[in-house]
Every structure is written in structure tokens, then in C-alpha cells.
Amino acid sequence: MKRIVCLFFAAILLAAAGCQPTPEVEFVVNKGDNTVEEKLAEPEEAGERPAVQTFPDRWDEGPTAVNDRLTLTVKAEVIQKPDGIYPVYRTRSVTCTQEQVVDLLNQLLPPPTARMPLVDTKADWTLAYQEWLDDLAEQQAWIAAGKPQDGVDRDEAVMSAEDIDRLSREYQQLIREAPEELESTPVSDFTGLELNAGTSIYALSDGTRASVNAYVSPDVTEISVCKDCSGSGYIYYQYTYERERELGEVKPFLTVKLSQEQAEQTLQAELERLGLTDFTVAQAAPANLCLMGRSEETRPLSAGWGFQLRRSNGGYPLSRVSFMDSRALLCGDEDALVFNRPVPDEMIELFIDESGLRAIRYRNPKEAVSLESENVELLPFEQIQMRIKNALVVGIGTSKLDQPIPCNVYRLLLTTCTVRVKDSDDFYEMPCWVVFFTWNDAQADRIDNPQFVQEALILNAVDGSIVHGEYGA
């Protein structure tokens, strides 16, 4: 079995591992000046470039008035490769076949005994109805206690008595019409799984259930498996829960008792079993495995740890902190938006609880095409500093503000990101700067309730152009 799944992954995974003035020309997305291609084409002979490229360990500056609308403070650690060598790989997306998906399922799950449609039963709708009633009671108690939600009038957030009666009747109707049990079709293996057909539920030989979803296309591939789950499972991270709770959007969250060390021990054993030892943990956080039903209510199934894995691509350091990469930074001037073709971002996401590996999602596998450069030349740090400032001015949209806002840069990470090759369907795994920052969201429509927003700016380390996590440079 292990040999089968290793062959599957071998076929689709990589084979190898002071204030500076603002320029007159605005910082642009997608430079298109062939700088990357020219750098990659340069001969890597002795003396052509430094054998080791290093940068300062810290960047401390400010507060600095970048312009009359943005004040920048930098107290940032700079995380970089210890060896100072920055390779660039050329990669290509791989469209998985049904046979490869079945091989993966055979390795992840016990043999199936039956297949069922994803339909909510009476028990599912009864649970959803009760959760809705509990949430409604919590909102009403919140108002009675005089605790308003930030930025929201709770009297307007809670439905009227007429709407409550209407939704109650709708839930009761759904409960009456739902089946007691799911109709099943006997099966002995996963060969009948249909790609791009939505979520399927399988009864397994060990008495549990599992949900399976395999979506495969030339642009996007995503395979999701959730053990002991009767619907579409997803990972709900604790940091997301904490953020939503601060905003008053209280959802259920089970306390995570499993230690990170225990979860990582299980993770390493599973990665070895699946032949995925060349992946590195990019993020680890306490999480719940949740079920999203037709009621769109969060139903926590188990408490554990969520892991996001990415391929190292030459030993680049990876981020272990969560952030939201800003789409606004990609767009530039909102009157002339620029979007690029989607870049399939290869990632494996796993959920581990006390019973072991419960869920896995593998998104957009890639294969290696070539090693384009063993050590591509990067921009000097002074130029990166200037480009960061200019990109923040444009990206945050300060041209629309009538007062300066503070921006704080607290970490710089020199890692690798996926960038689309010009005029090609291939990609570069390119060294990029990830700039973690917070800024005070004081735009006109929210001026009475400014909030600090944590985001990340991504710059190509070779030409300084803006890169987005989901859209290439």
C-alpha cells in the first residue's frame, strides 16, 4: 500500500527539493520588464555574484512619514536562509487521474462498504435547528446584558419576531421532509468515485464514515478526505475563532487538550507513511474539525491541531504565524484594477486529534520541470526597503485618506512563493519577501471605529514586483 501511494505522490510532487523619497513613477503590479528572466539567464560563474547573499538580521526605523498620509514604524526581525543561497525551480501543475485519487484514498482510509449521497437526515436538521435556537438565545441575552457588538447595532442584528416564527416553521418543515437514514449503495472499493461530483459519504469497514471530495481540472485540483464525518468537514482555527469572537460573531469552539508535541509526533509518522517527508510545516495552530451542513451553522466535531504544509523548495524558511495576505495590495489604484491569472498554490492541510489523522486536503500538486538557477541574484536590501514603503502607500490606498494613518512592520521573511512564468502555464518557485504588518484602518466609511488590521505584503526578491498568494506576479 505504501508503495502505491508513494508512486502516486512521486508522479505529482517536486523531484528536487531615514525616510526615502517616493519615486515619481507609482509602484506597479506585474512589472513585466523581463528582469526575472534576465537574472535567471545570467551565467552562474565564479565572481559573477556573491556565493552567499545575506541581509541584516533586523530593520528598525521610524516613526517615519513616508508621505503626508502614511506614517511607518519598523521594528522587524529579518528571517532568511542560513546558507544565503537562493535557488529557483520551474514547476508545472499536475492534473490527477481518477486512478491516482483512488490510490490515495486506499492509503488514507479503510476499505469502504457502502456509498451514500450527501443529504441531511432528520437528525442533522434537528441538530441545526437547535443550534440556531441556541444562537438566537445568546444574541438576545447579549442585548439584555447591555453588551453591544463592536460596530453593529445588536437590536438590528437580531431578527424580528415575525422572522423568527418564519424560520422556525422552515426548519420544522425541513425536519419533516428529511429522510430518517441515508440511502446507501454497496461498494467494495473506491473505484466508482466520480471526480467533480461534489462530496460523497462512504461507510467504512471499521464502522465509521468518511467524506470524500475530489475536484480535478486543468487549473485547480483539490482532494479532501475527512474521517468519521457524515458531511463536508473543514478546519476551523483557533485564531479565526478568537478574531470572530472579538467582533461578536460567537461560534462554538471545543477546547484543544492535545499538546502540539503529541500532534507533531503523529504528523511526522503520517508523513512518513504517505511518502510526504519533503513537505515542511508552514503553520501549526489549535483547531476544531467542523461540519458545515445545509443550515450553514458551525458544528465542531473534534478538537485538535491543524497543520498547513508546503514544499521547502531548496530549504527556504517558512512562516509559522498566521496572516491574511491583502488582495488590496495586488490591485493598486482602485480606478484601474490589475488582476493576474490564478496561481495554483500547492498546499497540504491536515487535522490531527487524539485519534490520529482525521482530515487531509491536498491542493494543486505540482511536478518539477527544471532547476532554473542554483542561486539567483536578489535585489539589495536598500531597494527592498524603498519598494516596501512605496507598495504600502499604494496598497493600503492612502490616496483616499484625509489624515495620516500608522503602519507597523514587525517581521520580514525571505521565503519562496509561486510566480507564474511569463507567457507560459509553468511557474517559478521564486524567492520573495513576505512583509508582515499592521495598520490602522481609518478609512472614511469606518472613521468612527478604526481597527488595526494584520496583513502581509509579498514582494518578488529578484525584481521587487508585488506578488499575491493566489495571483502571480
C-alpha positions in Angstrom: 0.0 0.0 0.0 2.7 2.4 0.9 4.5 1.8 -2.4 1.3 2.6 -4.2 0.7 6.0 -2.6 4.4 6.9 -2.8 4.2 6.2 -6.5 1.2 8.5 -6.7 2.9 11.3 -4.9 6.1 10.8 -6.8 4.3 11.4 -10.0 2.8 14.7 -8.9 5.2 16.2 -6.5 8.5 18.0 -6.9 11.5 15.9 -7.6 14.1 18.3 -6.1 13.9 19.6 -3.4 16.0 57.5 7.4 13.0 58.5 5.0 13.5 57.7 1.4 11.6 59.7 -1.3 8.7 58.2 -3.1 9.6 57.6 -6.8 7.8 59.7 -9.4 6.5 56.5 -11.1 4.0 54.7 -8.9 4.8 51.2 -7.8 3.1 48.8 -10.1 1.8 45.2 -10.0 3.2 42.8 -12.6 6.2 44.7 -13.8 6.7 42.7 -17.0 10.1 44.1 -17.7 11.8 40.7 -18.1 14.1 41.3 -15.0 13.4 37.8 -13.7 14.1 36.1 -17.0 17.3 38.1 -17.4 18.5 37.3 -13.9 17.8 33.6 -14.4 19.6 33.6 -17.8 22.9 35.1 -16.3 25.8 32.6 -16.1 26.5 31.5 -12.5 30.3 31.5 -12.8 32.7 32.3 -10.0 32.9 36.0 -9.4 29.6 36.8 -11.2 27.7 37.2 -8.0 28.2 36.6 -4.3 28.4 32.9 -3.4 26.3 33.8 -0.3 23.7 36.5 -0.2 23.0 37.8 3.3 20.8 40.6 4.7 20.6 42.4 8.1 19.1 40.5 11.0 16.8 43.4 11.8 15.3 46.5 10.3 14.4 49.3 12.8 13.2 52.6 11.6 10.8 55.4 12.4 8.2 56.5 13.0 8.9 57.9 9.5 6.5 60.0 7.4 6.6 58.1 4.1 4.3 60.8 2.8 1.6 63.1 4.3 -0.8 60.2 4.6 1.3 57.3 5.9 3.5 57.0 9.0 5.7 53.9 9.0 7.3 52.3 12.1 9.6 49.3 11.5 10.7 47.1 14.4 11.2 43.9 12.4 13.2 40.7 12.6 14.5 39.6 9.2 14.2 35.8 8.7 16.4 34.4 5.9 18.2 31.3 4.7 21.2 30.4 6.9 23.2 29.4 3.9 22.4 32.5 1.9 21.8 30.5 -1.4 18.5 31.1 -3.2 17.6 28.5 -5.9 14.7 28.9 -8.3 12.7 25.9 -9.5 10.4 25.8 -12.5 7.3 23.8 -11.8 4.1 22.7 -13.5 0.6 21.8 -12.3 -0.4 18.2 -12.5 -4.0 17.1 -13.2 -4.6 13.9 -11.1 -6.3 11.0 -12.7 -9.1 9.0 -11.0 -6.8 6.1 -10.6 -4.3 8.3 -8.6 -7.1 9.7 -6.4 -8.3 6.1 -5.7 -4.8 5.1 -4.8 -4.6 7.9 -2.3 -8.0 7.0 -0.8 -6.9 3.4 -0.4 -3.9 4.6 1.7 -5.8 7.0 3.8 -9.0 5.0 4.6 -10.1 1.5 5.5 -12.0 -0.3 2.7 -15.5 1.1 2.0 -18.7 -1.0 2.4 -21.3 1.5 1.1 -21.6 4.9 -0.6 -24.2 7.4 0.3 -25.3 10.8 -1.0 -24.6 14.0 0.9 -28.2 14.6 2.2 -29.1 15.8 5.7 -31.2 13.5 7.7 -33.9 14.3 10.3 -31.2 14.1 13.0 -29.0 16.6 11.0 -31.7 19.2 10.6 -32.9 18.7 14.2 -29.4 19.5 15.4 -29.1 22.5 13.1 -32.5 23.8 14.4 -31.3 23.5 18.0 -28.1 25.3 17.3 -29.9 28.1 15.6 -32.2 28.4 18.7 -29.2 28.4 21.0 -27.5 31.2 18.9 -30.7 33.2 18.9 -31.0 33.0 22.7 -27.4 34.0 23.1 -27.9 37.1 21.0 -31.0 38.1 23.0 -29.1 37.6 26.2 -26.3 39.7 24.9 -28.6 42.6 24.3 -30.4 42.1 27.7 -27.0 42.3 29.4 -26.2 45.6 27.6 -23.1 44.4 25.7 -23.2 45.8 22.2 -21.2 44.2 19.5 -18.4 46.3 18.1 -19.6 48.2 15.0 -23.0 46.5 15.0 -26.3 47.5 16.5 -27.4 44.3 18.2 -31.0 45.4 18.1 -30.8 45.3 14.3 -28.7 42.1 14.2 -31.4 40.0 16.0 -34.3 39.1 13.9 -37.8 40.3 14.4 -40.5 38.0 16.0 -42.1 37.5 12.5 -38.7 36.4 11.0 -38.1 34.1 14.0 -41.5 32.4 13.5 -41.0 32.1 9.8 -37.5 30.5 10.1 -38.8 28.2 12.9 -41.6 26.9 10.5 -39.0 26.4 7.7 -36.7 24.3 10.0 -39.7 22.2 11.2 -40.7 21.6 7.5 -37.2 20.5 6.6 -37.2 18.1 9.6 -40.5 16.6 8.5 -39.3 16.1 4.9 -35.8 14.8 5.6 -35.1 11.1 5.5 -34.5 9.1 8.7 -31.4 7.4 7.2 -29.3 7.9 4.1 -29.9 5.5 1.2 -26.7 3.6 0.5 -25.2 1.7 -2.4 -23.0 -1.3 -1.5 -19.4 -1.0 -2.7 -16.2 -2.8 -2.1 -13.6 -0.2 -3.1 -13.3 3.5 -4.2 -13.1 2.9 -7.9 -16.7 4.2 -8.5 -15.8 7.6 -7.1 -16.8 10.3 -9.6 -14.4 13.3 -9.9 -16.0 16.8 -9.7 -19.3 15.3 -8.4 -19.3 17.0 -5.0 -19.0 15.3 -1.7 -19.6 11.6 -1.3 -20.1 9.8 2.0 -18.6 6.3 2.5 -19.4 3.8 5.2 -16.1 2.1 6.1 -15.3 -1.4 7.1 -14.2 -0.2 10.6 -17.8 1.0 11.3 -17.0 4.7 10.7 -17.9 7.1 7.9 -15.8 9.4 5.8 -16.5 12.3 3.4 -14.6 12.4 0.1 -14.4 15.3 -2.4 -12.2 15.2 -5.4 -12.2 18.2 -7.8 -9.8 18.0 -10.7 -9.4 20.5 -13.5 -6.5 21.9 -15.6 -6.4 24.9 -13.3 -7.4 23.6 -9.9 -7.0 20.3 -8.1 -8.3 19.7 -4.6 -8.7 16.3 -2.9 -10.4 16.4 0.6 -10.9 13.5 2.9 -12.5 13.7 6.4 -12.6 10.6 8.6 -15.6 9.8 10.8 -17.6 12.6 9.2 -21.0 12.5 7.7 -20.7 15.7 5.7 -18.2 18.3 4.4 -15.6 18.8 7.0 -13.4 21.8 7.3 -10.7 23.0 9.7 -11.7 26.0 11.9 -8.6 27.5 13.5 -8.5 29.0 17.0 -7.0 32.3 15.8 -10.0 32.6 13.5 -12.4 31.9 16.3 -10.7 34.4 18.6 -10.9 37.1 15.9 -14.6 36.4 15.2 -15.3 36.4 19.0 -13.8 39.8 19.3 -16.2 41.0 16.6 -19.1 39.5 18.4 -19.6 36.6 16.0 -19.6 33.9 18.7 -19.4 30.4 17.4 -18.9 27.1 19.2 -15.3 26.0 19.7 -14.1 22.9 21.5 -11.1 23.3 23.8 -8.0 21.7 22.4 -6.3 19.5 25.0 -3.9 17.6 22.7 -0.4 19.1 23.0 1.4 20.4 20.0 4.3 18.0 20.6 1.9 15.0 20.6 0.2 16.2 17.4 3.6 16.8 15.7 4.7 13.2 16.6 1.6 11.9 14.9 2.1 14.2 12.0 5.6 13.0 11.3 4.6 9.4 11.4 1.7 10.0 8.9 4.0 12.0 6.6 6.5 9.1 6.5 3.7 6.6 5.9 2.3 8.7 3.0 5.7 9.4 1.5 5.5 13.2 2.1 8.6 13.8 4.1 9.8 16.6 1.7 7.0 18.8 3.0 7.6 21.3 5.8 5.1 22.7 8.4 4.3 26.3 7.4 1.7 26.8 10.1 0.5 24.9 13.2 -2.4 26.1 15.3 -5.1 24.7 17.6 -8.2 24.0 15.6 -11.6 22.3 15.5 -12.7 19.9 12.8 -16.1 21.2 11.9 -19.1 20.0 9.8 -20.8 22.6 7.6 -24.3 21.5 7.0 -27.1 23.0 4.9 -28.0 25.2 7.9 -24.6 26.9 7.5 -24.0 26.5 11.2 -20.6 25.6 12.6 -20.7 22.2 14.1 -17.5 21.3 15.9 -16.8 17.5 15.7 -13.4 17.3 17.4 -10.6 19.4 18.9 -7.0 19.1 17.8 -4.3 20.7 15.7 -4.4 22.0 12.1 -1.3 21.9 10.0 -0.5 23.6 6.7 2.3 22.0 4.8 4.3 23.4 1.9 7.3 22.1 0.0 10.6 23.6 1.1 11.9 24.2 -2.5 15.6 24.4 -1.6 15.4 24.9 2.2 13.7 28.3 2.3 12.4 29.2 5.8 8.6 29.0 6.1 6.3 31.1 8.2 4.7 29.6 11.3 2.4 32.6 12.0 -1.0 33.2 10.6 -1.7 36.2 8.4 -4.1 37.5 5.8 -2.4 38.4 2.6 -4.1 41.5 1.2 -5.9 41.5 -2.1 -5.8 45.3 -2.0 -2.1 45.3 -2.3 -2.4 43.4 -5.6 -4.9 45.9 -7.0 -3.1 49.2 -6.8 -5.3 52.2 -7.8 -8.9 51.1 -7.4 -9.8 53.0 -10.5 -7.5 50.8 -12.6 -7.6 47.3 -11.0 -5.0 44.8 -12.1 -5.6 41.1 -11.6 -3.4 38.2 -12.8 -4.3 34.7 -13.8 -4.8 32.5 -10.8 -1.7 30.7 -9.5 -2.5 27.2 -8.1 -0.9 27.3 -4.6 0.3 23.8 -3.7 -0.6 23.0 -0.1 -1.4 20.1 2.1 -3.7 20.8 5.1 -4.2 18.2 7.9 -6.1 17.9 11.1 -4.9 15.7 13.9 -6.7 14.9 17.1 -6.3 12.3 19.9 -7.4 9.5 17.5 -4.8 10.4 14.9 -5.1 11.9 11.4 -8.8 12.9 10.9 -8.8 15.1 7.8 -6.5 15.9 4.9 -6.8 18.3 2.0 -4.3 18.3 -0.8 -4.5 21.3 -3.1 -2.8 21.8 -6.5 0.0 19.2 -6.7 3.0 20.2 -8.9 5.9 18.5 -10.6 9.4 19.8 -11.2 10.4 20.9 -14.7 13.9 22.1 -14.1 16.2 23.9 -11.7 16.4 27.3 -13.3 19.0 28.8 -11.0 21.1 27.4 -8.2 21.5 30.9 -6.7 19.6 33.7 -8.3 20.8 37.3 -7.7 18.4 39.2 -5.3 17.9 42.9 -5.0 19.9 44.8 -2.4 18.2 45.3 0.9 18.1 49.1 0.4 16.0 48.7 -2.7 13.6 46.3 -1.0 13.1 48.8 1.8 12.2 51.5 -0.6 9.8 49.2 -2.6 8.1 48.1 0.7 7.4 51.7 1.6 6.1 52.6 -1.9 3.9 49.4 -2.0 2.4 50.2 1.3 1.5 53.7 0.2 -0.3 52.3 -2.9 -1.6 49.1 -1.5 -3.3 50.5 1.6 -5.0 53.1 -0.5 -3.7 56.2 1.3 -4.7 58.4 -1.7 -8.3 58.2 -0.4 -7.4 59.3 3.1 -7.7 62.8 4.6 -5.5 62.1 7.6 -2.3 60.1 8.1 -2.5 56.5 9.3 0.1 54.5 11.2 1.6 51.3 9.8 3.8 49.0 11.7 6.1 46.4 10.1 7.1 43.7 12.6 8.6 40.9 10.5 10.3 40.2 7.2 10.5 36.7 5.9 12.6 35.8 2.8 10.9 32.6 1.6 9.7 31.1 -1.7 6.4 31.9 -3.4 4.8 30.6 -6.6 5.0 33.1 -9.5 3.7 32.4 -13.0 6.2 32.3 -15.8 5.6 35.0 -18.4 3.6 33.7 -21.4 3.6 30.2 -20.0 1.5 27.8 -17.9 4.6 27.0 -15.8 5.6 28.6 -12.6 8.7 29.7 -10.8 9.2 28.9 -7.1 10.7 32.3 -6.6 12.5 33.8 -3.5 10.1 36.5 -2.2 9.9 38.9 0.8 6.9 38.5 3.0 6.4 41.7 4.9 4.1 41.3 8.0 2.5 44.5 9.1 -0.4 46.1 11.0 -2.2 49.3 10.1 -4.9 51.4 11.5 -7.9 51.1 9.2 -9.2 54.6 9.4 -10.8 55.0 6.0 -13.7 57.4 5.6 -16.5 54.9 5.9 -15.1 53.5 9.2 -13.5 56.6 10.6 -15.6 56.3 13.8 -14.4 52.8 14.5 -10.8 52.4 13.4 -9.4 48.9 13.7 -5.9 47.5 13.4 -5.6 45.0 10.6 -2.9 42.4 10.3 -1.8 41.7 6.8 1.2 40.7 4.7 2.8 42.3 1.6 4.7 39.9 -0.7 7.4 41.2 -3.0 9.4 39.3 -5.5 13.0 39.4 -4.2 14.5 39.4 -7.7 12.7 42.3 -9.3 10.6 43.8 -6.4 7.2 43.4 -8.0 4.2 42.7 -5.9 3.2 39.0 -5.5 0.0 37.7 -4.2 -0.6 34.4 -2.5 -3.3 33.5 -5.0 -2.3 35.6 -8.0 1.2 35.5 -9.5 3.5 38.4 -10.0 
